[in-house]
Amino acid sequence: MNIYDRRSMLFTLAATPLLRRPPTAKAADVSLSGMRVDSVRRVFHNGEHNAFTDLILYKGVYYLTFRSCPDGHMVHPTSSILVLSSSDGREWRQVYRFRVAKRDTRDPHFLIYKDKLFVYTGTWYCGDTSPEHYDMNQHLGYGAWTGDGSLWHGPEILEGTYGHYIWRAAAFGGMAYLGGRRKRGFPETRTREERDPVTESALLESDDGIRWRKVGLFQETYGNETAFLFEPDGAIVAVARTGAGRNAQLLRSASPYQEWKRSDLGRYIGGPLVAKWGNQYLVGGRKHTEAGPRTVLSQLVHDGLEDLVELPSDGDNSYPGFVALSSTRGWVSYYSTHEKEAGKPITAIYLAELVI
């Protein structure tokens, strides 16, 4: 039986700077060069491992989602998905929380589709305890949704996602699209060295947000987390992490998404984000630096990456979400383990305000 928690909780931060009330976003071209971080504030920390964020504006309200787990980063049946809302970024209120019995929930992502706000999560099968071994072939997607931000439904099994590690979603032309990686032919594998070369990233399609079917393949080998968006003509632009720690890829395809152009981005990106800000492409994710792993925001320039800003981050971090507030201001959500309490690192959720 699925487990829900509809209780509302209010979280405010007295020790962090308040953000300005956001102006209305404008459809203007912007140059991302010269970007700076205006402020960063910790949005959530409850003593658990809080990670894997997404951020969206729905019917005039901002929504933030992430995974929270008392047992840490890895696969545990004690994990849950939280959804918080805010009208101004100053105060965040928990509006929904859910778990899936005997499964680890993680990597939640939003989708606005047919006037509903969906939150999707991939789940590993655990059983009653945290497993030492788990198989992508038993992975299954779940979705929860709301039509007004207050009354939530689900989580419900996403038909067609068994054996798929689902990830980001987008909508275009009356259809919903979802990324999911899977093992080609669903073979049994015992190690990542066996699994990574046979893992492909699939593009799934749905006309109701619940039942899904394969359309094409982002990646045919070493598939992993893929962030994607649609151009006005329906073409897809995507940034894909690749398995075995290889360099990330820039992906492009036109409808019906059977042929793909794939190019090397020159470095690894963990938990990638790609978003359009004006006429520019914002790319975010974890970057390996000499100082350690950092959450870095970049822009695409001639199909390559130009780094813009490094967010306060270290250790376990990344998985950003993005909302443009105007042509020159935006918010990025992410998680990180760079702060300590009582001498021990914490894994918390942060919101950075960007200024161009």
Order of alpha helices (4+ residues) and beta strands (2+ residues): beta-beta-beta-beta-beta-beta-beta-beta-beta-beta-beta-beta-beta-alpha-beta-beta-beta-beta-beta-beta-beta-beta-beta-beta-beta-beta-beta-beta-beta
